Every structure is written in C-alpha cells, then in structure tokens.
Amino acid sequence: MSQHLRVLRESGFAVARAEGARRLYSVAPGPLHEVDAWLEQFRHIWDQPLDALATELARSKRQRRTRGPVNHQQLAPEEQP
C-alpha cells in the first residue's frame, strides 16, 4: 500500500503530511482536473451507451420487482440471460 501511495504522491495525485509516526494522505485535486479536462474530448463516445445501460438496468430492476424471482427455465429463449 505504501508503494502505491508513494507513486500517487510522486506523480502529484496525493499529498502526504506527517502526524506523529503516521503519514496522512489526501487527494490533490489539480491533476485530477487535468485528467477530467483531457477525458472531456472522449465523453461523447460513452455518454449515450452508459445512459442506455442505466435505462436498461432500471427497467430490469423494475421488472424483477413486479414479477418476483425469475425462473430462467420458464423464460422464452429471447428472454433468457
């Protein structure tokens, strides 16, 4: 764990401060803002598919609540997982 924290600290993603014998780490938001800005150019690629996935998961959850437990042997082939 300490090696991972060291890498994060050395790359600027975390800040450490000594408190007695312990080192307390916190996230350094600056580099994360840079990553977020870089990712912005790609968001259009996955926003719509992730929205569609969220809709499908909500629909599936709603169906499970209204139908109760699903017996996969009783499902039509197109309904089976």
C-alpha atoms as a printed R data frame, in Angstrom:
   type eleno elety resid chain resno       x       y       z
1  ATOM     1    CA   MET     A     1   0.000   0.000   0.000
2  ATOM     2    CA   SER     A     2   2.754   2.410   0.893
3  ATOM     3    CA   GLN     A     3   4.350   1.905  -2.533
4  ATOM     4    CA   HIS     A     4   1.065   2.815  -4.253
5  ATOM     5    CA   LEU     A     5   0.704   5.897  -2.082
6  ATOM     6    CA   ARG     A     6   4.287   6.891  -2.853
7  ATOM     7    CA   VAL     A     7   3.602   6.651  -6.593
8  ATOM     8    CA   LEU     A     8   0.467   8.780  -6.205
9  ATOM     9    CA   ARG     A     9   2.380  11.335  -4.140
10 ATOM    10    CA   GLU     A    10   5.330  11.470  -6.530
11 ATOM    11    CA   SER     A    11   3.015  11.882  -9.529
12 ATOM    12    CA   GLY     A    12   1.155  14.732  -7.829
13 ATOM    13    CA   PHE     A    13  -2.176  12.961  -7.284
14 ATOM    14    CA   ALA     A    14  -1.828  12.788  -3.497
15 ATOM    15    CA   VAL     A    15  -0.358  14.928  -0.755
16 ATOM    16    CA   ALA     A    16   1.105  13.488   2.448
17 ATOM    17    CA   ARG     A    17   1.596  15.154   5.804
18 ATOM    18    CA   ALA     A    18   3.257  13.702   8.847
19 ATOM    19    CA   GLU     A    19   1.257  13.470  12.041
20 ATOM    20    CA   GLY     A    20   3.369  11.833  14.717
21 ATOM    21    CA   ALA     A    21   4.509   8.454  13.461
22 ATOM    22    CA   ARG     A    22   1.782   8.366  10.785
23 ATOM    23    CA   ARG     A    23   1.548   9.905   7.332
24 ATOM    24    CA   LEU     A    24  -1.888  11.155   6.365
25 ATOM    25    CA   TYR     A    25  -2.680  11.278   2.655
26 ATOM    26    CA   SER     A    26  -5.221  13.372   0.819
27 ATOM    27    CA   VAL     A    27  -6.164  13.733  -2.828
28 ATOM    28    CA   ALA     A    28  -4.584  16.584  -4.754
29 ATOM    29    CA   PRO     A    29  -7.424  17.847  -6.985
30 ATOM    30    CA   GLY     A    30  -5.281  19.772  -9.509
31 ATOM    31    CA   PRO     A    31  -4.021  16.803 -11.535
32 ATOM    32    CA   LEU     A    32  -7.466  15.213 -11.435
33 ATOM    33    CA   HIS     A    33  -8.925  18.354 -13.016
34 ATOM    34    CA   GLU     A    34  -6.331  17.987 -15.781
35 ATOM    35    CA   VAL     A    35  -7.335  14.356 -16.352
36 ATOM    36    CA   ASP     A    36 -11.018  15.367 -16.373
37 ATOM    37    CA   ALA     A    37 -10.312  18.067 -18.963
38 ATOM    38    CA   TRP     A    38  -8.434  15.576 -21.148
39 ATOM    39    CA   LEU     A    39 -11.249  12.985 -20.851
40 ATOM    40    CA   GLU     A    40 -13.832  15.581 -21.924
41 ATOM    41    CA   GLN     A    41 -12.902  15.020 -25.566
42 ATOM    42    CA   PHE     A    42 -13.921  11.342 -25.255
43 ATOM    43    CA   ARG     A    43 -17.111  11.633 -23.179
44 ATOM    44    CA   HIS     A    44 -19.373  11.761 -26.225
45 ATOM    45    CA   ILE     A    45 -18.200   8.233 -27.078
46 ATOM    46    CA   TRP     A    46 -19.530   6.628 -23.910
47 ATOM    47    CA   ASP     A    47 -22.205   9.003 -22.562
48 ATOM    48    CA   GLN     A    48 -25.056   7.660 -24.710
49 ATOM    49    CA   PRO     A    49 -24.167   3.963 -24.251
50 ATOM    50    CA   LEU     A    50 -23.871   4.449 -20.479
51 ATOM    51    CA   ASP     A    51 -27.221   6.259 -20.391
52 ATOM    52    CA   ALA     A    52 -28.768   3.379 -22.335
53 ATOM    53    CA   LEU     A    53 -27.227   0.892 -19.908
54 ATOM    54    CA   ALA     A    54 -28.621   2.816 -16.928
55 ATOM    55    CA   THR     A    55 -32.076   2.791 -18.543
56 ATOM    56    CA   GLU     A    56 -31.881  -0.952 -19.212
57 ATOM    57    CA   LEU     A    57 -30.726  -1.696 -15.664
58 ATOM    58    CA   ALA     A    58 -33.573   0.376 -14.222
59 ATOM    59    CA   ARG     A    59 -36.080  -1.411 -16.489
60 ATOM    60    CA   SER     A    60 -34.736  -4.792 -15.476
61 ATOM    61    CA   LYS     A    61 -34.875  -3.877 -11.793
62 ATOM    62    CA   ARG     A    62 -38.462  -2.674 -12.184
63 ATOM    63    CA   GLN     A    63 -39.427  -5.924 -13.905
64 ATOM    64    CA   ARG     A    64 -37.862  -8.024 -11.141
65 ATOM    65    CA   ARG     A    65 -39.823  -6.106  -8.509
66 ATOM    66    CA   THR     A    66 -43.120  -6.602 -10.328
67 ATOM    67    CA   ARG     A    67 -42.551 -10.219 -11.402
68 ATOM    68    CA   GLY     A    68 -40.774 -11.552  -8.360
69 ATOM    69    CA   PRO     A    69 -37.989 -14.135  -8.673
70 ATOM    70    CA   VAL     A    70 -37.210 -15.216 -12.231
71 ATOM    71    CA   ASN     A    71 -37.085 -18.916 -13.103
72 ATOM    72    CA   HIS     A    72 -34.796 -18.957 -16.174
73 ATOM    73    CA   GLN     A    73 -36.148 -22.352 -17.264
74 ATOM    74    CA   GLN     A    74 -39.601 -20.826 -17.778
75 ATOM    75    CA   LEU     A    75 -38.369 -17.908 -19.886
76 ATOM    76    CA   ALA     A    76 -38.738 -17.850 -23.645
77 ATOM    77    CA   PRO     A    77 -35.360 -18.164 -25.427
78 ATOM    78    CA   GLU     A    78 -35.262 -14.443 -26.293
79 ATOM    79    CA   GLU     A    79 -35.799 -13.566 -22.609
80 ATOM    80    CA   GLN     A    80 -33.084 -15.841 -21.197
81 ATOM    81    CA   PRO     A    81 -29.864 -14.253 -19.968
